[in-house]
Amino acid sequence: MLYESEPGDLDVTLAGDTMLTRRLSIYKEPRFLALAELFRSADVGFVNLEGSVRRLDEGAPGITRGTYMTTAPELLDDLKWFGVNMVSCANNHAFDYGEDGMTATIRHLDHARIAHAGTGANLAFARAPAYLETRHGRVGMVSATATYRPWNAAGAQRRDLPGRPGINPLANSRTYSVDGAAFDALRRMNRELGFEQEKTRARGHFYSAKEIGDDDASNLDIFGARIRRGKGFAVESTADADDVAENLRWLAEARRQADWVMFSLHYHEFGGKSLKAAKTRTEIAEPADFVVDVAHRAIDAGADIFVGHGSHIPLGIEIYKGKPILYSVGNMVFQNETVQFFPDTAYARFDLGPDATPADFLDARTDGGRKGHPAHAGFWENIVVRVAFRGGKLREIRVHPIEQGFGLPRAQRGRPMLAEGKVAARVLARVKALSALYGTKMQVSKNTGLIRLSSSRR
């Protein structure tokens, strides 16, 4: 054997949304250090890095309604100390501080020598794989986001004009089926309120045919939604064909250029039966249809691992053609409550004046902790997943439950810790049940979930 990478062995530790605003390396709790060791001992330590890595003079506030997420550049050293060496940057917080904030993130990650993918100076750079050299082989990763604002998407380069900096998009749409009575009522409303004639005028103006859908006896575009006449009520989601094709093309490129390939997808789009019944987001159980389709196609195109995130809660695990699909690994570091500054538009949402402080904004947004993330334990109980390949094939997946201090003061909560006791049992029971939806069997023992390829449906 000439190279250590030849046998086809690889260990990957994967975790989800990382909103980092405070130091990590100063803490010494045994369960915290044991969690860090899961990353340090792996060839790849992956998280989704949400927000802008920037100094206060890098970038101006963008347009968003969530947290304006900022990570100080020096905290990347703490992330590396923890064992993270590869991150996704394609997410809905990448443009919280505009184009300059996004490009500052790229610059600081490059300086820290952390491999990253999902954003770039133009669409080709945003779609291109990141590569990480490990002693067990070269790892390529393509990173995309399905949740973003249209002006955050990177633009393609032309011969006569530069491309637009931004994220790697995976556009998607929903079609709503309704029964005949509901469809006829919507058609009447479309006509009587003048929407139908407005679209007729638009078709004769500057818009392309695909921008203004054709209405007929069975299909209708109204309020930005596509409505279809059916026998009942249903929702169908699909990903944009061009975005899928281009992401798969770059995955195929990574397959030719690397020993191992990952596809990372950030999304807030969900589906399944739980979507109708869930009273809070923590009760949602399944991703949207298009996510499942894209995950399968990513594996077909050569990905060894599909990792999803964005739900802020863990979802199920599927084994597809001998490869792991992690539909969501939830949160990793959840420190979005200790951001130092918020822009005026954030305060204005809650009628807060110029003397309001970040704590005032956070209290108003959560009604003093009675709604949103602070009100629900599920957002603070997540997973870290260790995937082991041996001889080029998946051997096992270990699911490690983590907790992030639900109910503790704002200055403490958000830092992950390996979970034990009731929290661990609750998290593992959730992942086990949701994985069973895909035919995956998970054994639970000693605060850990174990999935072996032989015990999962191929």
C-alpha positions as CSV (number, residue, x, y, z in Angstrom):
1,M,0.0,0.0,0.0
2,L,1.5,3.3,-1.1
3,Y,-1.0,5.8,0.4
4,E,-3.0,5.7,3.6
5,S,-6.1,6.7,1.7
6,E,-6.1,3.5,-0.5
7,P,-8.2,1.2,1.8
8,G,-11.2,3.5,1.6
9,D,-11.7,4.2,5.3
10,L,-13.2,7.6,6.3
11,D,-14.8,9.0,9.5
12,V,-17.1,12.0,9.2
13,T,-18.7,13.9,12.0
14,L,-21.7,16.1,10.9
15,A,-23.7,18.7,12.8
16,G,-26.1,21.4,11.8
17,D,-26.7,25.1,12.1
18,T,-23.9,26.9,13.8
19,M,-24.6,30.4,15.0
20,L,-21.5,31.2,16.9
21,T,-21.1,34.4,19.0
22,R,-19.0,33.3,22.0
23,R,-15.9,31.4,22.8
24,L,-15.7,27.7,22.8
25,S,-12.2,26.8,23.8
26,I,-12.3,28.1,27.3
27,Y,-14.8,25.4,28.6
28,K,-13.8,22.1,30.1
29,E,-16.9,20.2,31.0
30,P,-16.3,16.5,30.3
31,R,-19.4,16.1,28.1
32,F,-18.4,19.2,26.1
33,L,-14.9,18.0,25.6
34,A,-16.2,14.5,24.7
35,L,-18.3,16.2,22.0
36,A,-15.3,18.1,20.7
37,E,-13.4,14.8,20.5
38,L,-16.1,13.4,18.1
39,F,-15.0,16.2,15.7
40,R,-11.3,16.1,16.4
41,S,-11.0,12.4,15.9
42,A,-12.8,12.4,12.6
43,D,-11.3,13.1,9.2
44,V,-14.0,15.6,8.4
45,G,-15.8,17.8,11.0
46,F,-18.7,19.5,9.2
47,V,-21.2,22.2,10.3
48,N,-23.5,24.6,8.5
49,L,-22.1,28.1,9.3
50,E,-25.0,30.5,9.5
51,G,-24.5,34.2,9.2
52,S,-21.6,36.5,8.2
53,V,-18.1,36.2,9.6
54,R,-17.2,39.9,9.7
55,R,-15.9,42.8,11.6
56,L,-18.3,45.7,12.4
57,D,-17.0,47.7,9.4
58,E,-17.5,44.8,6.9
59,G,-20.9,44.9,5.3
60,A,-24.2,46.7,6.0
61,P,-27.4,45.2,7.2
62,G,-29.3,43.4,4.4
63,I,-33.0,42.7,4.2
64,T,-34.3,40.0,6.4
65,R,-36.9,39.4,9.2
66,G,-34.8,37.0,11.3
67,T,-31.6,37.4,13.3
68,Y,-28.9,39.5,11.7
69,M,-26.3,36.8,12.4
70,T,-22.7,37.9,12.9
71,T,-19.7,35.8,13.9
72,A,-16.5,37.5,14.9
73,P,-13.5,36.3,12.7
74,E,-11.4,35.3,15.7
75,L,-14.1,32.8,16.7
76,L,-13.1,30.7,13.7
77,D,-10.1,29.7,15.8
78,D,-12.5,28.3,18.4
79,L,-14.4,26.4,15.7
80,K,-11.1,24.9,14.5
81,W,-10.2,24.1,18.1
82,F,-13.5,22.2,18.3
83,G,-12.5,20.1,15.3
84,V,-14.5,21.7,12.5
85,N,-12.6,21.8,9.2
86,M,-15.4,22.0,6.6
87,V,-18.5,24.3,6.5
88,S,-21.5,25.0,4.4
89,C,-22.1,28.7,3.7
90,A,-25.2,28.4,1.5
91,N,-28.1,29.4,3.8
92,N,-30.7,32.1,4.4
93,H,-28.3,34.0,6.7
94,A,-25.4,34.3,4.3
95,F,-26.6,37.8,3.2
96,D,-27.5,39.2,6.6
97,Y,-24.9,41.9,6.0
98,G,-25.2,42.1,2.3
99,E,-22.7,41.3,-0.4
100,D,-19.8,42.7,1.5
101,G,-20.6,40.6,4.6
102,M,-20.7,37.5,2.4
103,T,-17.4,38.2,0.7
104,A,-15.9,39.0,4.2
105,T,-17.0,35.5,5.3
106,I,-15.2,33.9,2.4
107,R,-12.1,35.9,3.1
108,H,-12.0,35.1,6.8
109,L,-12.7,31.4,6.2
110,D,-9.9,31.3,3.6
111,H,-7.5,32.9,6.1
112,A,-8.5,30.4,8.8
113,R,-8.0,27.5,6.3
114,I,-11.5,26.1,6.8
115,A,-12.9,24.5,3.6
116,H,-16.2,26.1,2.6
117,A,-18.7,25.9,-0.2
118,G,-22.0,27.4,-1.2
119,T,-21.1,31.1,-1.8
120,G,-18.9,32.9,-4.3
121,A,-18.2,35.9,-6.5
122,N,-20.5,34.5,-9.2
123,L,-22.7,31.5,-9.7
124,A,-20.0,29.2,-10.9
125,F,-17.9,29.9,-7.8
126,A,-20.9,29.4,-5.6
127,R,-21.8,26.1,-7.1
128,A,-18.2,24.8,-7.3
129,P,-17.1,22.1,-4.8
130,A,-14.9,22.8,-1.8
131,Y,-12.1,20.3,-1.3
132,L,-10.6,19.1,2.0
133,E,-7.4,17.1,2.1
134,T,-7.4,14.4,4.8
135,R,-5.0,11.6,5.4
136,H,-7.7,9.2,4.3
137,G,-8.4,10.9,1.0
138,R,-9.6,14.1,-0.6
139,V,-13.2,15.1,0.3
140,G,-15.3,17.3,-2.1
141,M,-18.5,19.1,-1.0
142,V,-21.2,20.9,-3.0
143,S,-23.4,23.2,-0.8
144,A,-26.8,24.7,-1.8
145,T,-29.7,26.3,-0.1
146,A,-33.4,26.0,-1.0
147,T,-34.3,28.8,1.4
148,Y,-33.2,32.3,0.3
149,R,-34.3,35.6,-1.0
150,P,-34.1,36.0,-4.8
151,W,-31.6,38.8,-4.6
152,N,-29.3,36.6,-2.5
153,A,-28.8,34.1,-5.4
154,A,-25.5,34.3,-7.2
155,G,-25.6,35.3,-10.9
156,A,-24.0,33.6,-13.8
157,Q,-20.9,35.2,-15.5
158,R,-21.2,36.4,-19.1
159,R,-18.7,37.3,-21.6
160,D,-19.8,40.9,-21.5
161,L,-20.7,41.4,-17.8
162,P,-19.5,40.0,-14.5
163,G,-21.6,37.6,-12.5
164,R,-23.3,38.6,-9.2
165,P,-21.9,37.4,-5.9
166,G,-24.2,35.2,-3.8
167,I,-25.3,31.8,-2.7
168,N,-25.8,28.6,-4.6
169,P,-29.6,28.4,-5.1
170,L,-31.8,25.4,-5.3
171,A,-35.1,27.1,-6.3
172,N,-38.3,25.2,-5.6
173,S,-42.0,25.7,-5.9
174,R,-45.3,24.2,-4.6
175,T,-48.4,23.3,-6.4
176,Y,-51.6,23.2,-4.4
177,S,-54.4,20.9,-5.4
178,V,-57.9,21.8,-4.3
179,D,-61.3,20.4,-5.0
180,G,-63.6,21.7,-7.7
181,A,-65.7,24.0,-5.5
182,A,-62.6,25.7,-4.0
183,F,-61.0,26.0,-7.5
184,D,-64.1,27.6,-9.0
185,A,-64.3,30.1,-6.1
186,L,-60.6,31.0,-6.7
187,R,-61.1,31.4,-10.4
188,R,-64.1,33.8,-9.7
189,M,-62.0,35.8,-7.3
190,N,-59.1,35.9,-9.8
191,R,-61.5,37.3,-12.4
192,E,-63.6,39.7,-10.2
193,L,-60.6,41.3,-8.4
194,G,-58.9,42.0,-11.7
195,F,-56.0,39.6,-11.3
196,E,-56.7,37.8,-14.5
197,Q,-56.7,41.0,-16.6
198,E,-53.5,42.2,-14.8
199,K,-51.8,39.0,-15.9
200,T,-53.1,39.6,-19.5
201,R,-51.5,43.0,-19.5
202,A,-48.2,41.6,-18.1
203,R,-48.0,39.0,-20.8
204,G,-48.1,41.8,-23.4
205,H,-45.4,43.7,-21.6
206,F,-41.8,42.8,-20.7
207,Y,-42.4,39.5,-18.9
208,S,-41.5,36.2,-20.3
209,A,-44.0,33.4,-20.7
210,K,-42.5,31.4,-17.8
211,E,-42.9,34.4,-15.5
212,I,-46.6,34.7,-16.1
213,G,-48.3,31.4,-15.9
214,D,-51.2,30.5,-18.2
215,D,-54.5,30.0,-16.4
216,D,-56.9,27.4,-17.8
217,A,-59.8,25.3,-16.6
218,S,-57.5,23.2,-14.4
219,N,-54.6,25.5,-13.4
220,L,-54.4,28.9,-11.8
221,D,-51.7,31.3,-10.6
222,I,-52.9,33.5,-7.7
223,F,-51.2,35.2,-4.8
224,G,-47.9,33.8,-6.0
225,A,-49.1,30.2,-5.7
226,R,-49.9,27.6,-8.4
227,I,-53.3,26.1,-7.8
228,R,-54.5,22.9,-9.6
229,R,-58.1,21.5,-9.8
230,G,-58.1,18.1,-8.1
231,K,-60.4,15.7,-6.2
232,G,-59.2,16.9,-2.8
233,F,-56.6,19.0,-1.1
234,A,-52.8,18.2,-1.4
235,V,-49.5,19.9,-1.7
236,E,-46.7,18.9,-4.2
237,S,-43.2,20.5,-4.2
238,T,-40.6,20.4,-6.9
239,A,-37.1,21.8,-7.3
240,D,-36.1,23.9,-10.3
241,A,-34.8,21.6,-13.0
242,D,-31.9,23.9,-14.0
243,D,-30.7,24.3,-10.5
244,V,-30.9,20.6,-9.9
245,A,-29.0,19.8,-13.1
246,E,-26.3,22.3,-12.4
247,N,-25.8,21.1,-8.8
248,L,-25.6,17.5,-10.0
249,R,-23.1,18.5,-12.6
250,W,-20.8,19.9,-10.0
251,L,-21.3,16.8,-7.8
252,A,-20.2,14.7,-10.8
253,E,-17.2,17.0,-11.1
254,A,-16.4,16.4,-7.4
255,R,-16.8,12.7,-7.9
256,R,-14.1,12.8,-10.5
257,Q,-11.8,15.0,-8.5
258,A,-12.1,13.6,-5.0
259,D,-12.1,10.3,-3.1
260,W,-15.2,11.2,-1.2
261,V,-18.2,13.5,-2.0
262,M,-20.8,15.3,0.2
263,F,-23.8,17.3,-0.7
264,S,-25.1,19.8,1.8
265,L,-28.6,21.3,1.5
266,H,-30.1,24.0,3.7
267,Y,-33.9,24.3,3.7
268,H,-36.9,25.4,5.7
269,E,-39.4,23.6,3.5
270,F,-41.4,20.7,5.0
271,G,-44.1,18.2,4.0
272,G,-45.9,15.1,5.0
273,K,-48.8,14.6,7.3
274,S,-47.2,16.4,10.2
275,L,-47.3,19.7,8.3
276,K,-51.1,19.9,8.7
277,A,-51.2,18.8,12.3
278,A,-48.0,20.3,13.9
279,K,-48.8,23.1,16.4
280,T,-45.2,24.2,16.6
281,R,-42.2,23.8,14.3
282,T,-40.7,21.3,16.7
283,E,-43.5,18.8,15.8
284,I,-42.7,18.8,12.1
285,A,-41.5,15.4,11.0
286,E,-40.7,15.3,7.3
287,P,-39.0,17.4,4.6
288,A,-40.7,18.6,1.5
289,D,-41.1,16.2,-1.4
290,F,-38.4,17.9,-3.5
291,V,-35.8,17.5,-0.7
292,V,-36.2,13.7,-0.8
293,D,-36.0,13.7,-4.6
294,V,-32.9,15.9,-4.6
295,A,-31.2,13.7,-1.9
296,H,-31.8,10.6,-4.0
297,R,-30.5,12.2,-7.1
298,A,-27.4,13.6,-5.3
299,I,-26.5,10.0,-4.3
300,D,-27.2,8.8,-7.8
301,A,-24.8,11.5,-9.1
302,G,-22.0,10.3,-6.9
303,A,-22.4,11.8,-3.4
304,D,-21.3,9.5,-0.5
305,I,-23.3,11.6,2.1
306,F,-26.3,13.9,1.9
307,V,-26.6,16.2,4.9
308,G,-29.5,18.5,5.4
309,H,-30.0,21.3,7.9
310,G,-32.1,24.4,8.5
311,S,-35.0,22.9,10.4
312,H,-33.4,23.6,13.8
313,I,-34.7,20.1,14.8
314,P,-33.4,16.6,13.9
315,L,-35.2,14.7,11.2
316,G,-34.9,11.1,10.0
317,I,-32.1,9.2,8.4
318,E,-32.4,7.1,5.2
319,I,-30.0,4.6,3.7
320,Y,-30.3,4.9,0.0
321,K,-28.2,2.6,-2.3
322,G,-25.8,2.0,0.6
323,K,-25.3,5.7,1.3
324,P,-26.5,7.9,4.2
325,I,-29.1,10.6,3.8
326,L,-29.3,12.8,6.9
327,Y,-32.5,14.8,6.3
328,S,-31.6,17.2,9.1
329,V,-29.0,17.2,11.9
330,G,-30.7,20.2,13.5
331,N,-28.7,22.8,15.5
332,M,-25.1,22.6,16.6
333,V,-24.2,26.0,18.2
334,F,-27.3,28.1,18.9
335,Q,-26.0,31.5,20.1
336,N,-28.2,33.8,18.0
337,E,-29.4,35.6,21.2
338,T,-26.0,37.1,22.0
339,V,-25.5,39.0,18.8
340,Q,-24.0,42.4,19.7
341,F,-26.0,44.7,17.4
342,F,-29.2,44.7,15.4
343,P,-30.2,47.2,12.7
344,D,-33.0,49.7,13.0
345,T,-35.3,47.7,10.8
346,A,-35.2,44.8,13.4
347,Y,-36.3,47.2,16.2
348,A,-39.0,48.8,14.0
349,R,-40.8,45.4,13.6
350,F,-41.7,45.6,17.3
351,D,-42.2,49.4,17.5
352,L,-39.0,49.8,19.5
353,G,-37.4,53.3,19.4
354,P,-33.7,54.4,19.0
355,D,-32.9,53.8,22.6
356,A,-33.8,50.1,22.5
357,T,-31.1,47.6,23.1
358,P,-30.5,44.1,21.7
359,A,-32.0,42.6,24.9
360,D,-35.1,44.7,24.3
361,F,-35.5,43.4,20.8
362,L,-35.0,39.8,21.8
363,D,-37.5,40.1,24.6
364,A,-40.1,41.7,22.3
365,R,-39.5,39.1,19.6
366,T,-40.0,36.2,21.9
367,D,-42.7,37.8,24.2
368,G,-40.3,37.5,27.1
369,G,-39.4,33.9,26.2
370,R,-43.0,32.7,25.8
371,K,-42.8,32.0,22.0
372,G,-40.2,31.2,19.4
373,H,-37.0,29.2,20.1
374,P,-36.8,29.9,23.9
375,A,-40.3,28.6,24.5
376,H,-39.8,25.1,23.0
377,A,-37.3,22.5,24.2
378,G,-37.2,20.8,20.9
379,F,-35.1,23.5,19.3
380,W,-32.4,22.9,22.0
381,E,-32.2,19.1,21.7
382,N,-30.4,18.0,18.5
383,I,-27.9,15.5,17.2
384,V,-24.3,15.1,16.0
385,V,-23.9,12.2,13.6
386,R,-20.7,10.1,13.1
387,V,-20.6,8.3,9.7
388,A,-17.9,5.6,9.3
389,F,-16.9,4.1,5.9
390,R,-14.6,1.1,5.8
391,G,-13.3,-0.5,2.6
392,G,-15.1,2.2,0.6
393,K,-18.5,1.2,2.0
394,L,-20.7,2.5,4.7
395,R,-20.2,0.5,7.9
396,E,-22.2,2.4,10.5
397,I,-23.8,5.6,11.6
398,R,-23.7,6.7,15.2
399,V,-26.2,9.3,16.4
400,H,-25.1,11.3,19.4
401,P,-27.9,13.4,21.1
402,I,-26.8,16.9,22.2
403,E,-28.5,19.6,24.3
404,Q,-28.0,23.3,24.3
405,G,-29.2,24.6,27.6
406,F,-33.0,25.0,27.2
407,G,-34.3,27.1,30.0
408,L,-31.0,28.5,31.1
409,P,-30.2,32.2,31.0
410,R,-29.6,33.7,27.6
411,A,-25.9,34.2,28.3
412,Q,-25.4,30.5,28.9
413,R,-27.6,28.6,26.5
414,G,-26.7,27.7,23.0
415,R,-23.4,25.9,23.6
416,P,-23.8,22.1,22.7
417,M,-23.2,19.3,25.2
418,L,-23.5,15.6,24.8
419,A,-27.0,14.7,26.2
420,E,-27.7,12.1,28.8
421,G,-30.8,10.8,30.6
422,K,-34.2,11.9,29.6
423,V,-33.0,14.4,27.0
424,A,-30.9,11.8,25.3
425,A,-33.8,9.3,25.4
426,R,-36.2,11.8,24.0
427,V,-33.9,12.9,21.1
428,L,-33.0,9.3,20.2
429,A,-36.6,8.2,20.3
430,R,-37.5,11.0,17.8
431,V,-34.7,10.1,15.4
432,K,-35.5,6.4,15.6
433,A,-39.2,7.0,14.8
434,L,-38.5,9.4,12.0
435,S,-35.8,7.2,10.5
436,A,-38.3,4.3,10.5
437,L,-40.4,6.3,7.9
438,Y,-37.6,5.4,5.4
439,G,-37.2,1.8,6.6
440,T,-34.1,2.5,8.6
441,K,-33.7,0.6,11.9
442,M,-31.7,2.3,14.7
443,Q,-30.6,0.6,17.9
444,V,-30.4,2.7,21.1
445,S,-27.9,1.9,23.8
446,K,-25.9,4.1,26.3
447,N,-27.1,7.5,25.0
448,T,-26.2,6.6,21.4
449,G,-28.1,5.5,18.4
450,L,-26.5,3.0,16.1
451,I,-27.4,2.3,12.4
452,R,-25.7,-0.5,10.6
453,L,-26.0,-0.9,6.9
454,S,-27.1,-4.6,7.3
455,S,-30.0,-3.5,9.4
456,S,-31.3,-0.9,6.9
457,R,-33.3,-1.3,3.8
458,R,-31.2,-0.7,0.6
